[in-house]
């Protein structure tokens, strides 16, 4: 079994702002063949730079950017020259941090909506229908795009449903591309990963399994392991990986 080094794979970071779909975002990116990690929104620009990602995704979240204790982001992240995609709250925190406008929506949205693409050069929607169904879940919305951005999609209750800054490769979508209810969500994530971030599809789950088994071998060595199984997914996966490497111990 070859030693696997994660630094050899192109990586897209997902910053966690509290969305119930966080793990799903990383799953969708990994399904494209690009390695993805879920990390805290508290990561500094310096820490992110050291990780050398090809791109960053800001997840959604349940709160308003104006709420007490609202999750914020290190503004220096926007100076790294790394492409960024903001999803739902991620779009709002991008607009808020870059001095755009964010306000409480007159009509909160949760569920199906139809958006219309309004710009010919909307990178994330290249080759997709002008009108398409998406899944919205938000109480606030972006009312003014930051300097350098343009609005590229609209809907009945969300005039700025998507925005982009082509020069800095910053993108925001008010809907959830990671859920199946957004018909072309996977295509949107593909455009971000490959057309915007220029990531290479050079990762697979088999690589991850090999990496974890190698790690178990290094940590355990020739010692014995006592593993308590709860019956849940986490402990069961650990058990399977251990039995692959530690058959006799």
N, C-alpha and C positions, 0 to 999 in steps of 0.2 A: 504494500500500500504506500503510495507516494505521500510525502509530507505536503500539506496544503497550507499556503500562506495567503491570508485574506487580503494582504496589501497588494497582491498581484491582480486582484479583480477590480474592475471599475465599480464604484459604489455610489449609491444615492441615499442620503440621510433623510429620515423622516423625523421631524421634531414634534414632540408630543405636547399638544395644547389641551388634552383632555377629551378628545373625541372617542366615542365608542367604536369608531371604525379604524383606529390607529393601526392595529395589527393587520387589518384588511389592506390598508395602503401598502405596507411592506410586502404583503403576500402578492399583491397585483404586480408590483415592480419585480419581485423575484420570479414570478411566472413569465415575465418577459425575458428572463435569462440574465438579469442585472442584479447584482448583490445589493441588498438594502438592509439598513439597520434602523431601529426605532430608538431615538435618544431624547433626553429631556430638553424642553424648551430653554432650560437654564444654561445650556452650553454657551460658552463665550466664543467670540469670533476667533480668538487665538486657538482654542481647542478644536474648533471645526477646521481651521486651516491646517492643523497638524494631521487631521484625519484624511485630508486631501480628497474630498468627495467630488464627483463629477457634477452633482446637483443636490439641491436641498428642497424638501417638501415640508411646508408648514401644514400641520393637520388642522382639522376643525376642532371645535370645542364648545362647551355648553354655555359659556358666559359672554357677557358684553365686554368690550374693550374698556368700558368706563366703570365696570363693577369693582368694588373693593377687592383687592387681591387678584385682580385679573392677570392672567399669564401674559407677560411681555416678552420681548426678544431683544437681545443685544443689538443695538442699531448698527454696530460696526460690521455685522454680518453682511450688510448691504454694500460694504466697501471691499469685499473679498474678490469680486469679479466672478463669483460662482452663480450659475443659473438658479433661480428660486421659483417654485410654484406654491402659491397659497391657496388652500382649499377651505371654503366657507369661513370660519373664524380666522383661518390662516390668511385669507385675502383681506379680511378686515384689519388684522393686526399689521399687515404689510402697508395698507393704505394709511392707517393711523400713525405708524412709525415714520412714514415718509411724508407726513403733513398733508394727506388727503382728507376727505370728509367721511365720517362714519356716524350714522344716526340710527335711532330706534325705528324699525320698520312700521309703517302705518298698519300693515297687515302681515303678521308673522306667518311664515310659510313652513309647513311640514308635510311633505308628500310630493306628488307629481306636479311638474310644471313644464311648460314648453318655452324654449328659448329660441331666439332668432339671431343668427350671426349677422352683424352689421358692418363688418370690415372685410375687404377682399384679402388682406394680408394677415388674417387671424391665424397665427402659426399653429396653435393647438387644434384648430378645427380644419386644417388643410384637407381637402378632399372629402369632407363630411357634408351632409345635407344642410341647407341654409336654416331649416327649422328642425328641431330635434327635442325629444323628451328627456328630462333630467329629473333628479331627485333633490329637492331643496329641504333644508332644515336650519332655519335661522330666525332670530328675532331682530337683529340689526342688519343694516346693509350699507354699502359704500355709496355715498351720495356725490362725492367729488373725487375723481382720480388724482393721484399725486402728479407733480410736475414730471413730464417725460412719458407719462402713460396715455393710453387712449382706451376708451370703452369699445369692446369688440362684440358684445352680445347683450341682448336685452330680453326681458320677459314682462308679462302683464303687471306683476307686483314688484319687480326688481329691475329698474331701468338700467343699472350697471350689473349685468350678470357675469361678465368676464371683462378683464382688462389686461393690457400688456404694455411693456416697455421693451421694444425690440433691441434698443442699443445696449441696455444692461441685462437683457434676458430675464426679466422679472415678469411673472404671469400670475394672475389671480382668477379663480372661478368661484362663484358664490354657491355652486351646487357640489354634490359629491360624485366625483368621477369614479370612485373606487367601488360603488355599489352597482349591482346589476340593473337596478331600476333606471340608471342613466345609460341609455341605449348604446351610446358611442363612447362611454367612459374609458374603456380599454384603449380605444384609438387615441383619445386625448392623452392618456398616460404614455402611450407609445411615442407620440409626437414629442412629448417633453423629454423622455429618456433618450431617444435616439436623434431626433432632429435638433433639439435645443441643447441637450447636455453632451451629445456625441458619445454617449456611453456605448460600450461594446457588450454584446450578449455573450459573455464568456464565463458564466457561472451557472451551476446547477445544484439541486438539492443533494446529489451524490457527493459533490465537493464538500458540502457542509457536514454530511455524515462522516466522511473520511477525516475531516478536521476534528470533529468531536471525539472520534475513536482514538485518533492520535493523541489528543489531549488527555484522555482517560489513561492511555498507556503511559504517558509521561508522568502523570500525577501518582498513579497507583504503583507502577513498577511491578515487583514480584510479590507485593503484599496481597492480603485477602480483603474482600469487600463485603460488608454486611449492609444490605439494602432493604429498607422497609417500604413496601408498596401500599399506597393509599387506594389504588384503583383508579386514580385520576390520570389525566393525560400526561402531565409532567413526569410523575414518578414512573409511569409505564414506559415512556420513551427512554428515560434514563436506564431502566431495567433492560430494555432491548439492546441499547448501545453497549451496556456493560457486558451482556452475555456474548456479544459479538467479539469482544476483546478479551474477556476474562472468563472463558468457558470453565476453567478448572479452579478458579479462585473466587 
